[in-house]
Amino acid sequence: MREKALIHRCSFVIVITPDNKIYLPKRSKNMKNFPGYYDIGASGAKEIGENIEDCAERELKEELGIKNQKLKFLFEHKQRSRNDNYNAMIYMCIYDGPLTLQKDEIERGLFIPLVQLKSFLKDNEFAPGRKEILKKLIKMNITAS
């Protein structure tokens, strides 16, 4: 799918703390696609037979160790490029607990206050489509409340 840049369905879960900080993981340098780039919370492709919300919950648990959190659907996003083509459902969850990073996918991550996200986007590289998703989030003025 990825080698041929086929269109696929995926989910993104944006993690926001109760004090309005967003978690941004940095992709492992060992990742085949976009190593070392910033990403969004937890994300991944939907498996055959899996519904998209189950995909979001699975990725959140696998990549960040977060489970049993209520997800809120935000919007859909389509990405089309030479290397990355997907139709994504964007969710968010409010979470303020420990993270258990999936080390083969996430090198490290950081929490950025939502009010600083716009300037962080200007100064850092993100995997394709992620800046557009985060810009939509800024326009929607999403907060933990």
Secondary structure, DSSP 8 states (H G I E B T S, - for coil): -TTTT--EEEEEEEEE-TTSEEEEEEE-TT-SSSTT-B--SEEEE--TT--HHHHHHHHHHHHH---S---EEEEEEEEE-SS-EEEEEEEEEE--S-----TTTEEEEEEEEGGGHHHHHHHS-B-TTHHHHHHHHHHHT----
